[in-house]
Amino acid sequence: MGFNDIAWLPLCIGVTAVGLVFSFLAFRRRGVTAGMRMTAWALLPAAAYLTGALQALWTIGSTAVGFVTSLILSPAVWAGVALAGLSAVLFVVSGVIRGRKLAKAGEGGKAGGKKKAEPEAAPGAQQAPAAAQAPGRAAVSAGKERKSDDDFSDIEDILKRRGIS
């Protein structure tokens, strides 16, 4: 059944009219906002017909339904889906195997047994604040002092650590 086989204008006007009746009831029972929202929904079928959007929506819907029914009912399509699934499994398995080979090579095989050196700290991170270096009560008291300071104390600490005053 094609788009032109259905009398769309009377159908859209009828749906709009029923929606407007419901919007009137919504105005009376639930208030202005519910009535306005229902009126907005009720006007959409007539607007879709008059703008030509209804034909586009019909074409999209019929194409989607045709695709799904051909997918479900076609053995050739299911064979294609199975091959795509097998391909995905092979990609995952080959990635796992490759990762294991690289891990073994990095431990002592082809890499000569050398482990990577620990990365050095960034130049700005060499000096930690005194509260972080001192264990125990000093860190707790520094935290209490910060809570009592204004909002800019954290920014001031960062600037002092960077040598900016």
C-alpha positions as CSV (number, residue, x, y, z in Angstrom):
1,M,0.0,0.0,0.0
2,G,1.6,3.3,-1.1
3,F,1.3,6.7,0.3
4,N,-1.3,7.9,-2.2
5,D,-3.6,4.9,-1.6
6,I,-4.9,6.4,1.7
7,A,-7.1,9.5,2.0
8,W,-4.6,11.4,4.2
9,L,-6.4,14.8,4.4
10,P,-9.6,13.5,6.1
11,L,-7.6,11.3,8.3
12,C,-5.3,14.1,9.5
13,I,-8.2,16.5,10.0
14,G,-10.1,13.9,11.9
15,V,-7.2,13.2,14.2
16,T,-6.6,16.9,14.8
17,A,-10.3,17.4,15.6
18,V,-10.4,14.6,18.1
19,G,-7.2,16.0,19.6
20,L,-8.8,19.4,19.9
21,V,-11.8,17.9,21.8
22,F,-9.4,16.2,24.2
23,S,-7.4,19.5,24.6
24,F,-10.7,21.3,25.5
25,L,-11.4,18.7,28.2
26,A,-7.8,19.0,29.4
27,F,-8.3,22.8,29.7
28,R,-11.3,22.3,31.9
29,R,-10.0,19.4,34.1
30,R,-6.2,20.0,34.4
31,G,-5.7,23.6,33.6
32,V,-4.2,25.9,31.0
33,T,-0.8,24.3,30.7
34,A,-2.2,20.8,30.1
35,G,-4.7,22.1,27.6
36,M,-2.1,24.1,25.7
37,R,0.2,21.1,25.5
38,M,-2.7,18.9,24.3
39,T,-3.6,21.5,21.6
40,A,0.0,21.5,20.4
41,W,0.0,17.8,20.0
42,A,-3.4,17.9,18.3
43,L,-2.2,20.3,15.6
44,L,0.7,18.2,14.6
45,P,-1.1,15.7,12.2
46,A,-2.7,18.6,10.2
47,A,0.7,20.4,10.1
48,A,2.5,17.3,8.9
49,Y,0.0,16.8,6.1
50,L,0.1,20.4,5.0
51,T,3.9,20.7,5.0
52,G,4.5,17.4,3.2
53,A,6.3,15.9,6.2
54,L,3.7,13.1,6.4
55,Q,4.8,11.6,3.1
56,A,8.4,11.7,4.3
57,L,7.5,10.0,7.6
58,W,5.5,7.4,5.7
59,T,8.4,6.6,3.4
60,I,10.8,6.3,6.3
61,G,8.5,4.1,8.3
62,S,7.6,1.8,5.4
63,T,11.4,1.5,4.5
64,A,12.2,0.6,8.1
65,V,9.4,-2.0,8.3
66,G,10.5,-3.5,5.0
67,F,14.1,-3.8,6.2
68,V,13.1,-5.5,9.4
69,T,10.8,-7.9,7.7
70,S,13.4,-8.8,5.1
71,L,16.0,-9.2,7.9
72,I,13.8,-11.6,9.9
73,L,12.5,-13.7,7.0
74,S,15.7,-14.0,4.8
75,P,18.2,-16.8,5.5
76,A,20.8,-15.0,3.3
77,V,20.6,-12.0,5.6
78,W,21.0,-14.2,8.7
79,A,24.1,-15.8,7.1
80,G,25.5,-12.2,6.7
81,V,24.7,-11.4,10.3
82,A,26.5,-14.6,11.4
83,L,29.5,-13.7,9.3
84,A,29.6,-10.3,10.8
85,G,29.5,-11.8,14.3
86,L,32.3,-14.3,13.5
87,S,34.4,-11.3,12.2
88,A,33.9,-9.4,15.5
89,V,34.8,-12.5,17.5
90,L,38.0,-13.0,15.4
91,F,39.0,-9.3,15.9
92,V,38.6,-9.6,19.7
93,V,40.5,-12.9,20.0
94,S,43.3,-11.7,17.8
95,G,43.6,-8.6,19.9
96,V,43.9,-10.7,23.1
97,I,46.5,-13.0,21.6
98,R,48.5,-10.0,20.3
99,G,48.3,-8.3,23.7
100,R,49.7,-11.5,25.4
101,K,52.6,-11.7,22.9
102,L,53.5,-8.1,23.5
103,A,53.4,-8.6,27.3
104,K,55.7,-11.6,27.0
105,A,58.1,-9.8,24.8
106,G,58.2,-6.9,27.2
107,E,59.0,-9.2,30.2
108,G,62.2,-10.6,28.9
109,G,61.9,-12.2,25.5
110,K,62.8,-10.1,22.5
111,A,63.2,-6.9,24.6
112,G,66.4,-8.1,26.3
113,G,64.9,-8.2,29.8
114,K,65.2,-4.5,30.3
115,K,62.4,-3.0,32.3
116,K,61.3,0.6,31.7
117,A,62.8,3.1,34.1
118,E,60.4,4.9,36.4
119,P,59.4,8.3,35.0
120,E,60.8,11.3,36.7
121,A,58.5,13.7,38.4
122,A,57.6,16.9,36.7
123,P,59.6,20.0,37.7
124,G,56.7,21.7,39.3
125,A,55.8,18.6,41.3
126,Q,59.2,18.3,43.1
127,Q,58.1,20.4,46.1
128,A,55.2,19.1,48.0
129,P,53.4,21.3,50.5
130,A,54.6,21.0,54.1
131,A,51.2,19.6,55.2
132,A,51.5,16.7,52.8
133,Q,55.1,15.9,53.9
134,A,54.4,15.9,57.6
135,P,52.6,12.8,58.8
136,G,50.0,12.6,61.5
137,R,48.6,15.6,63.3
138,A,50.3,18.3,61.1
139,A,48.2,17.3,58.1
140,V,45.0,17.3,60.2
141,S,45.7,20.7,61.7
142,A,46.6,22.1,58.2
143,G,43.2,20.8,57.0
144,K,41.4,22.5,59.8
145,E,43.2,25.8,59.1
146,R,42.2,25.7,55.5
147,K,38.5,25.3,56.3
148,S,38.7,28.4,58.4
149,D,40.5,30.4,55.7
150,D,38.7,32.1,52.8
151,D,38.1,30.6,49.4
152,F,41.3,31.8,47.9
153,S,43.6,29.9,50.3
154,D,43.9,27.0,47.9
155,I,44.9,29.3,45.1
156,E,47.4,31.1,47.3
157,D,49.0,27.7,48.2
158,I,49.3,26.8,44.5
159,L,50.9,30.1,43.6
160,K,53.4,29.9,46.5
161,R,54.4,26.3,45.4
162,R,55.0,27.7,41.9
163,G,57.1,30.6,43.2
164,I,54.6,33.2,42.3
165,S,53.6,35.6,45.1
